Amino acid sequence: MIDEGLRLFLIGQPGVAAEVGERIYPAPLPQGATLPAVTYMDVSDVGSYSNDGPDCLSRLRYQVDHWAATREAARRVERATRTALSGYRGQWPGGRKIGGVFRRNGWTLYEPETQLWRAISDYRINALGE
């Protein structure tokens, strides 16, 4: 499964682990979670086709949110995950082959309801196979 592979991949990256340990969750951020933390969610899954029909490439879009009490901390965590993900090609834990990860967009905002800062990154992930 791509979600668990993404989570385990990030946990295994020293820069990300130094910032958040294992505090990487599927969205939404759990109530009372220790900060800083990361959440992720799938936004879209566009298949790929050739003249012969569907092929084995999935173009996935994921949003990765970096939560912290300060703007600087949220951005520091985002930089760590960007360093780990952007441009990555290889195999994630669980065996999913990744043809490429591309950061498409990012922004930072303050969430008045939670009183937390959130640095948001939008990624396209080209995944091979199921």
C-alpha positions in Angstrom: 0.0 0.0 0.0 1.4 3.4 -1.0 0.3 5.2 2.3 2.2 2.9 4.6 5.2 2.8 2.3 5.3 6.6 2.3 5.1 6.7 6.1 7.8 4.0 6.6 10.0 5.7 4.0 9.8 9.0 5.8 10.4 7.5 9.3 13.5 5.8 7.9 15.0 9.1 6.7 17.5 10.5 9.3 16.5 14.1 8.8 12.8 13.5 9.1 13.3 11.2 12.1 15.4 13.8 13.8 12.5 16.3 13.5 9.4 14.1 14.2 10.5 10.7 15.2 7.6 8.4 14.2 4.9 11.1 14.5 3.8 10.7 10.9 0.0 10.1 10.5 -2.7 9.8 7.8 -4.7 13.0 7.9 -6.2 14.5 10.0 -3.7 15.3 12.8 -4.7 13.3 15.8 -6.1 15.4 18.6 -3.4 16.1 21.3 -0.6 14.8 19.1 2.9 15.7 20.2 4.5 18.3 17.9 6.1 18.7 15.5 4.3 16.1 13.4 3.5 15.2 9.8 0.2 14.2 8.2 -0.4 13.0 4.6 -3.4 12.3 2.4 -4.0 11.1 -1.1 -5.5 13.8 -3.4 -5.8 11.9 -6.6 -4.7 8.7 -8.4 -4.6 9.1 -12.2 -3.9 5.9 -14.1 -1.8 5.8 -17.3 -2.9 4.3 -20.6 -1.3 3.3 -23.9 -2.9 2.2 -27.1 -3.0 -1.3 -25.6 -5.0 -0.1 -22.5 -3.9 0.5 -18.9 -0.3 0.3 -18.1 1.4 -0.2 -14.7 2.1 3.5 -13.9 0.0 5.4 -11.4 0.4 9.1 -11.1 -0.5 9.8 -7.5 -0.9 13.2 -5.9 -0.3 13.5 -2.2 -0.5 16.4 0.2 2.0 16.3 3.1 1.3 18.7 6.0 3.9 19.6 8.6 2.5 20.8 11.9 4.2 22.8 14.6 3.7 25.5 17.2 5.8 28.0 15.2 6.2 28.9 11.6 9.9 28.3 11.7 9.5 24.8 13.1 6.8 23.8 10.5 9.1 25.0 7.7 12.1 23.2 9.2 10.1 19.9 9.2 8.9 20.6 5.7 12.5 21.0 4.5 13.4 17.7 6.0 10.6 15.8 4.2 11.3 17.7 1.0 15.0 16.7 1.1 13.9 13.0 1.6 11.1 13.0 -1.0 11.8 15.4 -3.8 13.5 13.6 -6.7 13.4 10.2 -5.0 13.4 7.1 -7.2 13.7 3.6 -5.9 11.7 1.2 -3.7 9.7 2.0 -0.6 9.3 -0.3 2.3 6.7 -2.9 1.4 8.2 -3.2 -2.1 6.4 -0.5 -4.1 8.6 0.8 -6.9 8.7 4.5 -7.2 9.6 6.0 -10.5 9.9 9.5 -9.2 8.6 11.9 -6.6 8.1 15.6 -7.6 7.2 18.5 -5.3 4.7 20.5 -7.2 3.8 23.3 -4.8 4.1 24.5 -1.2 2.8 27.1 1.2 2.7 27.9 4.9 -0.3 29.1 6.9 -1.6 29.6 10.4 -4.6 27.5 11.5 -6.6 29.7 14.0 -8.8 26.8 15.1 -5.8 24.7 16.2 -3.5 27.6 16.9 -0.8 25.7 14.9 1.3 26.5 11.9 1.1 24.2 8.9 3.6 24.0 6.1 1.9 22.2 3.2 3.6 20.4 0.3 1.9 18.9 -2.8 3.7 16.0 -4.4 3.3 13.9 -7.5 4.4 10.3 -7.1 4.9 8.1 -10.0 4.4 4.6 -8.7 4.9 1.4 -10.7 2.8 -1.7 -10.3 -0.1 -2.1 -7.8 
